[in-house]
Amino acid sequence: MGYEDFLTRYLRQIGTLVAALIGFREKKEYQLAIDEIEKALATWFNIKSEEIENYSEEELTNYFESHSKNFENENSIAELFYQKTITLNQIGEKEEAKKSAKVSIYLFRLIDNKSGLFSAEIQQRIAELDHIIS
């Protein structure tokens, strides 16, 4: 299978997961959404969010410099932490939402800086996450 086939399948899976997460939130099945996010982070990226959410910015830099493979992975991880932030914020878990927002913002900024391109979507996500943190 070629890289394009793999990438297409991978992006489709991420899209399906994000759609399911939005559906869980609409049905107020918040814990199910969080469980799915945690499972995806662990299964697809070998990430335990409770560890990474407590990293300093320097520790995040070291972690992602040694573990990051490409923009697609970084973007997917940023999106999963974004979805976790939105879910936690909706159920009033403000402090936990801030922890996952910090990771998501870090990754979105990393992607933005690496790409050298302006992304309105990334800037909008960062602004939304900054608002949650403040």
N, C-alpha and C positions, 0 to 999 in steps of 0.2 A: 504494500500500500504506500502510495506517495505521501509526501508531507502535506500537500494540499488536501488530500482525502482525510488525513488525520486531523488537520486543523479544522476542516469543515465539521467533522463529527464532534470534535472537542467543543467548538463554539456552539453547536446545536445542543449539546448536553448542558453547557452552562446556561444557555437561554432557557431550556426546559426547566432547570432547577430554579432560576430566578422567577420564572412565571409561577412555579409551584409555591415558592416562598410568598409571593404577592397574594396568591390564592389563600394560603394558610392565614395570612394576616387579615384578609377580608372576612374570613370565617371566624376570626378571633382565636385561632389555634396557634397562639404565639409560641408555646413551648415546642410544638411540633416543628415550627419554622426554625427555631434556634437549634433544635436537635439535628435537623437536616443540614444546617450550615456547619455545625461542628463535625458532623459525619463527612461532609464533603471536604472540609479543610484537612481532616485526618487522613481520609482515604486517598484523595487526589494529590495532596501536597505534603503529607506527613507533618502537619502543623497542629499543635495543641494551642488553641487560642488563648487559654488562661495563662500560658507562659509568655507568649509573645506580647500580649496586652500589657504586661508589666515591664516590658523592656524600655530602657531609655532610648532616645533617638540614636545615640551612638551604638547601642546594642542592636537596634533595628538595622542600622547601616551594616554592621558586621554580619548579622544574620542573612540579610538579603544579598549581600555581596557574595557570600559563600554558598547560598542555597538557590538563588534565583537562576532560572534557565533562560527566560525570554519574556518579552512584553506580554504575550498572551497569558502566561502564568501570573505575572505580577498584576495584570489587569483583573484577572479572575479572582485572585486573592483579595485585591482591593475591593472588588465588587461584593464578595462574600462578607467582608468586614463591614462594608457599607450597609448591606442588607441586615446584618446583625444589629448594627447601630440603630437603624430605623425601627426594627422590631422591638428592641429594648426600650427605645424612647417612647414608643406607642404604649408600652405597658407601665411606664413610669419609673423604669430602672435607669435613672439619669446618670448615676456614677458609673455603672457598668457600660452604658451607652457611650460615655466619654472615653472609656478605655479602648473600645473597639473603633471609635471614630478616629482616635489618635493614630492607630495603625493604618486605617484606610486613607487618611489624609497623607500620611508619610508616603504610602505607596503611590497614590495618585500624583503627588508632587514628583516622586522619583521617575515615574513614567513620563510625566510632562517634561521634565528636565532632560531625560535621555532622548526623547523623541525629537526635541527641537522644534516641534510643531505646536501651534496653538490649538487646543481642543476646548471648545465651548462646553461640551459635556463634562469634561474633567473639571473645568473651572466652576461649573455650576454645582457639581458634587462637593468640591472642596468648600465652597461658600455655604452650602447646606450643612455640612459637617461642622464647619467653624461655628455656625449659629447654634448647633446642638451643644458644642463644648462651652460656649460662652454663656 
